[in-house]
Amino acid sequence: MTTPIVWSIAGSDSGAGAGLQADLRTFDVFDVHGCTAVAAITAQNSLSVARVEPVPTGLLDAQLAALAGDLRPRAIKTGLLGSVANVRCVAAWVDRLRRDGPVALVVDPVWRASTGAELGSAELREALLQELLPRATVITPNRAEAAWLLGGEALQSPEAVEHAAAALARLGPQSVVVTGGDAGGARALDWMHTPEALGWLALPRVDTLHHHGSGCVFAASVAAALALGFCAADAVVIAKMNTTHALRQGRAAGQGAGAVRPQRGFGRQPDLLPSLSSVAADRDPPPLAALRDSRMGLYAIVDSAAWVERMLVAGVRTLQLRIKAGAPEDLSREVARSVAAAHAAQAQLFINDHWQLAIEHGAYGVHLGQEDLQTADMALLRRAGLRVGLSTHSYWEVCRAHALSPSYIACGPIHATTTKAMPWLPQGNANLAYWCRVLREPVVAIAGMDTLRSHEAVRCGAAGVAVLRGIVQAGDPQAAIERLQASIEAGWSAEPLAAPELARSTLASTALSN
């Protein structure tokens, strides 16, 4: 497999904390090949910026022409470009490259250095607005830079940030992320405005003086993740994880603020997974009720109370009643009958989607999809003491589920399935092992499970294995259940499967597919 190539077109930091130097360190962490085109040269150290000079546009053009002849990028990250002519040069090269295929463009609209030195003029701002924003896949301003781009006042409230991101999106970029590193507060809150999701990404703020280059690392991380095939929302989540880890590793080199230090291994640290919420809150809500038995084992999905009763007789103790259509009175009867049977057997029964009926009939729990989070009353479910499982397919969906601290998180599709039409690519065992390592909640593996795959799922660390067709369409459901349970039981004591550094993309990036 060819190593993805990412270009950084930015300024050279003689103190090596930001700019091209920070971008190259970031690209190495992602194992992509970083190329550089110097757009500006700075004379600076950890205390101040003494001088900034844009390179002649002809020299920038020659650098880009040389790269294009041999090292075509999948993504480009821009930083300090130095002059209006250089901005126009970059825009022309983006158009030229895109004539031969898709190239993602991440724009970091540098205005001021962390030392306070102003690096962007009014003319440069207009060039960014006219030339780069309409071509951008993602732009990554902090709050001050977003206000500068819009020519308005400082963004003092979450609502102001949200409105600013929407206004910037109307200028042409596919996605906008307004980072919150310059906002203060106990949590670092970034507003994400992407085709896949909108919301606040939150992690505890890293209390450090050594934050030089954090904006560069964030934007370079987004570019690297896009080059690896992640969609914009996933790329932003991954960038936040890497930048937070780099901030934790920052240290002084001179007398002033030290540089952040991107390092491998950030993706597998559970405390780096951010939460994603529609509200810019100081903290996440209290966790939902925990499972009575976190070792869920075989998780049978059936579509009637009769099948629930049949599963209980067969020895299954974790089940889901999944009825997608029916008259309200019929649904209510099916739920009530299933709940009564599960209570008698002391089984963990989850009602799919119909959370109001689950509360009404005193069910053990509910299982919700991502779309249900728009309408379900999570506070009411929490007060009722119901266990709640949430479906996820990708980084940003996991972050949205993670913010609620559910009873379990279902990851899928692990294997290809015809049960439900969906845009997601199969995650495979590597992604399953990754999520089982990173998530604090029990993980349920779902989609395409048979006897062998159930065994592998448990070796990945799955607490439960969801099976539908493999049971209800089996010629002998009792025998199928016995084989699945035996395979899962053997998996508990088998050698665990290793987890990768990052999960693989499960939704094709629109930036690289059109």
N, C-alpha and C positions, 0 to 999 in steps of 0.2 A: 504494500500500500504506500502511495506517495505521501510524503510528509506535507501537510498543508502549509502554505506560505502566507505570511501576513506582513504587510508593509507598515512601517511607521514613518510618517512624514511630519516632522516636528523639529523642535529646537534642541540643540546640544547643550546640556547642562555641565559646565566645567566642574561643578561640585559633585556630579554624578548621582544626585538625588532624584531628579525628575527628568522629564523629556525623554529623548531617545534612549538614554541609559536605563531609565526605569522601565521603559517599554520592552527593551531586550531582555531584561531580567524576568519580566512577566511572561514573555513568549516562551522562554525556556521552561518555566513551570508547567506550561500547557503542552510542552513537547511539540510545538509548531516551529517552523523555521522563520525567524524574524529578519526582515531586510530593512535598511534605513535609508531615507533620503533626508539630508540635512536642509531644513528650510530657514533656520536662523541659528546664530551662534551667540551664546551668552557668556559673559564673564561674571561668575557668581561663586559664592561659597555658602556656608550654612547661615551666614548672618545677613547677607544682602546681595542684590543684583547690581553689579557695577555698570554693565553695558549690555545692550542687545543690538545685534546687527542682523538684518535679513540677508540671506545669501542672494547673489544676483539671480534673477529669474532664469536666465539662460543656463546657469549652473544647475539649478533645481530641475529644469527640464531635461538636461543631459543625464542627471542621476536617474530620473524616472524612465527615460528612454532606455538606458542600459538595463535597468531591472526588468522592464517589460519585454525586452528581447530574450530573456532567459529564465526569469523567475516570476512568472505571472501569479498574482495574488488571488486568494479566495476572499480576503478581507483587507481593508485599508483603515488604519487609525490615523487621524490627524490631530495635531496639537498646536503648538505655537508655529504659525506660518510666516509671521514677520511683516508681510506687505500685501497690499491688495493685488499686485501683480502675481504674487506667489499663490494666493487663493485662487485666482482665475486659472493659473497654470494647473493646479491640482484638479480643479473642476473639469478642465478640458481632458485631462488624462483619465479621470473616472469615466467620462463619456466614451472615450476611445477604447478603454478596456472592456466596457460593458457591451460594445458592439460585437465582441467575440464570446460573450458569456457573462453570467451574473457575477458581480463582485459586491460584497457588502462594504458599506462605508460607515465608519463610526467617527463622529465629530466631537472632539473635546474642545469646546469654545473657550480657550484660555483667555482670561481677562487680567487677572492679577496673580503674581507669584505668592507663595505662602509667606514670604517676607513682607508682602504688602506692595511690592513694586508693580506698577501698572504696565501691562504688556499688550493691551489692545486699545487702539484708537477708535474714534467714531467712524472713520473711513473703513477700517478693518471690520468693524461690526457690521456695517452695511454690506460689505462684500460677503461675509459669512451668511447673512440673511438671504442675499440674492443668489449666491453661487453654490454654497455647500449645503445649507439646510434643505433645499428642495431635492437634493440628490442623496441625502443621508438615509441610512438604514436606522441608525440610532444616534441620538445626540445625548450628551451626558453632562449638562451644566450643573454646577452647584446652585444654591439659592441666589447668591450674589450674581453669578453669571447669567442665570435665567432672567433676573431683573434687568441686567445690562442689555441682554439681547432684545428685550421687549421695550427698552427705554423707559421703564417705569420705576416705581418706588420699591424699596426692599420688601421681600416677601416675609411677612411677619406671622402669618397664620397658616395652618394646614389648608384651609379653603383657598387662600391666595396662591399657594403652591399648586394646588390642583387646577385652578383656573389658568395659571401661567403655563402649565404643561399642555393644557388643551389649546391655548393660544399658539404656543410654539408648534404643536402638531399641525395646526391649520396652515402653517408656513411651508409644509411639505415633508418633513421627516416622517418615516414610517412609525418610529417609536421615539418617545422622550422619557428620559429618566432624570428627575431633579434630585440630586443627591443631597443628603443632609449633614454632611461632615462639618459644615460651617454654621449649623443652626443651634448647637448647644442642646442640653437636655440629657437625661439619663440614658435614652435610647437614640441610636443613630437611625433616623427614619428617612427612607428614600421613596419618593412617589414614582411609581412605574406606570407609564401610559403606553401600552403596547397593543397590537392587534389581538393577542391572546388573553391578556388580563390587564386590569387596572387595580391599583391598590398600593398600600404602604408596606414596604419591606422593612422589618425591624430586627435589630440586634442590639444588645447592650453596647453603649458607647465605650470605646477603648480610651481610657483616660491616659493620654500620653502627649508629651511635647514633640515626639519624634514622628511627625506625620507628613514630612516633605515627600512629595511625589504620589500621595494617595489618589489624587484625581487622575493622574496618568496611569497608575496601576489599574484603576477601575475601568477606564475606557479601553486600555489595552487588553484587559481580561475579557471584556465584552467582544472585542474584535477576534480574539483567539477562539472564544467559544463559538462565535458565528462561523468561523473558518472550520471548526470541527463539526459543523452541521446542526448546532442547536438553534432553535427558534429564539426570537428576541427575548421573550419573557424568561426562558430558561437561562439564556446568556447573562441576563441581568442578575438573576439569583446567584449564579456561579461567580460572577464578578464581585458581588457583595461578600460572598464567602471568602474569596481569595484576598480581597482588600482588607477585610477585617483581620484575617490571619497575618497579613503583612504588617498591619498596624501593631499587632501584638508583638511582632518580632523587631519593630523599629528600635534603633539605638543611635546614640550620638557618635558622630565621627569628628566634628569640629566643635566650636563653642556654641553654636546655635541649634536649631531644630534638626534632629537627625532624620535620615531617610527611612521610609518603610522598606521592608525586606520580604518580597514574595518568596515563598518556599513551597516545595512539593508537600503533598500530604494533607493539604487544607480540606480537600473534598470529603475525607473520611472522618472528620471530627464532628461528632454530634452537636456540640454547642455552637458550631458555626452555621447551622442550618437556620435561616431566618424564618420568621413568621410573616404571613401575608394577610392583610386585613383591609377592609374598606375604611377603617377608622384609625386615625393617628393617635393611638392610645399609649399611655405610659407603661401599661403592662397588658399581657394577654389575659383573657378571662380565666376563671378557675377551671381546672380539668374536669372533663366529664367522668362519669362513674367508671371505675375499673372493672375488668372482667372478673367473674368469680373464679374461673379457671383459665389462666393465660395460655396454657398448652391446649390449644383448641383442637388440634388433630384434624380429622376429617370433618369438613364443613360442607354439609349437603345442602344444595339449593333445590327447592321443589316448589310446585305451583298450586298446591291444594292442601287443605287440612288432612285429607285422606292420606296423602303422601307423607305429611309430617308424622302422622300416627304410625305409618308403616316404617319410617326411618327410626323412630324411637324404639319400636319393637326389635328392629335389627341391631340396636345398640349404638346408634349415632347420638351424640350428645351436644353437638353444635350444628344448628340448622338455620336456614333462612327461608321464609315464606315469601315468594316472589310472584305476585299476581299483578300483571300490568294493566288489565282491563276488567270491567265488570260493573254491574249495578251496585250502588252504594250499600244496599241492604245485604246483598250477597257477599260483598267484601267484608262487611262487618261480621257476618256469621262465620266466615272462613277464619278471620283473625281470632275471634273469640274462641272458636273450637280448637284452633292450633295452640293458642296461649294456654288454655286449660290442660291440654295434653302435655305440653312442655313443662308446665309447672308440676304436674303429677310425677313426671319422670326426672325432675330437677335438671332439665336440659337448658342450654343457652340458645334461645330462639330469637332471631332477629327478623323484624318485619321490614321488607323492602319498601321504601318510599312512603308508605301510608303512616306517617308518624302520629297524626291525630288519632287514628284508630288504635295505634300501639299504646298511646297514653290512656285512651278511654278504656281499653280492656286489660290494662296492667301488664303489658308485655315486658319481657326481660330487656329487649333492646330493639333498635332500628338500624337499618343499613341505608345510607344515603349516598347518592351520586353528587358530583360537583354542582350540577345544575340545581339540585335540591337545596343547596346552601343559600340560594337567593330567596327562598320562601319559608324554609323551616325555622321555627322559633327555637333556637338553640338554648336560650335562657330557660324556656319552659321545659324543654327536654332535660336540662341540667337539674332543675328544681324537682322534676318528677323522678329523678334517680335512674332514668333509663341509660343503658349502655348504648353507645353510638359508634358504629363503624362507618368509615368514609372511603369511597373509591378515589384512587389517584392513578395518574398515568405519566406524570412528568414532574420536573422540579417545581415549577410554580404551583401546580396542584398539590403537591406534597406540602409545600410551605403554607398553603391556605388551610389544609387539613391540620397541619402541625400547630397552627395558631390556636386551634380549639382544643388541643390535647384530647383527642378522641380515645375511645376504649380500644380501638384497633384501627389500623390503616390497611386497606386492601390495595395491592399493587398489581397492575395488569395492563394489557393482556401479557401474561408471561409467554404464552405460545399462541400461535394463530388460532382463531376460533371463528365459527360461523354462527354462533349463538346471537351475536349482536354486531350490527354494522357500526364501525367506528374508524376515525382517521388515524388511530395510533398504530405505530409499528410494534411488533412483539418485543417485549423487554428482554426475554431470555434469562438464563440462570445468572449471568454476570450482574445484570441490573438488580435482580432479586437479591443476590448476596450483598450487593452494595446497600440497598435500602434496609435490609435486615441489620446491617452493621451500624448505619447512621441514625436510624429512627429509634427513639426511646419507647415508642408504642409497639405492641405486638403487630406483626405483619402477616397478612393473609395473602397467599398467592392465588391468583385467579386467572382462568381461561386456558383451555386446551390441556387440562390435566388428565393423565391416565396413571396407571400403576407405577411405571418407571419414573415419570415426571414428578409424581407426588413424592417419591423417595428423594429425588434430586432437590425438590423444593425445600424439604425439611433439612437437607444437608446445607442448603443456602442460609438456613436460619429461620425459615418461615414457622410461625406459631400455628398456622392453620392452612389447610389446602382446600380451596373451594372447588366442588365438583357438581356439575349439573347433568350434562348429557351422559357422562360415563356411568351414571347410576340409573336415571329414569329411562334411558334408552337401552339399557343392558337387557339381554335376554333373561338373565337371572340376577336381579338387583341385589339379593342377599349375598350371593357369591361375589359380586362386584364389590360390595361394601367390605366384605371380609378380606379380599385381596388388597384393596386400598388401605385399610387400617393396618394390615400386616406390613405393607410397604412403608407406610408412614412411621410405624413403630420401629422398624429397622433403621430408618433414617435418623432417629433421635441419637443413636449410638454410633453412627457412621462418621467418618472423617469429614469435617466441615469443608465446604468449598470456599475458595479465597474470593475476596471482594476486590474489584478494581479501584483505581484512584478516583474516578468519576463514573457516574452512570452514563450509559450511551444515550444519545438523542433518540426520542421516540416519536417526535413530530418533526417532519421535514421543515427546514428553515426556508421561509418564503424568500429570504434574501439571496439564497443560492439555488433556487429552483425555478426562477422565471426568467 
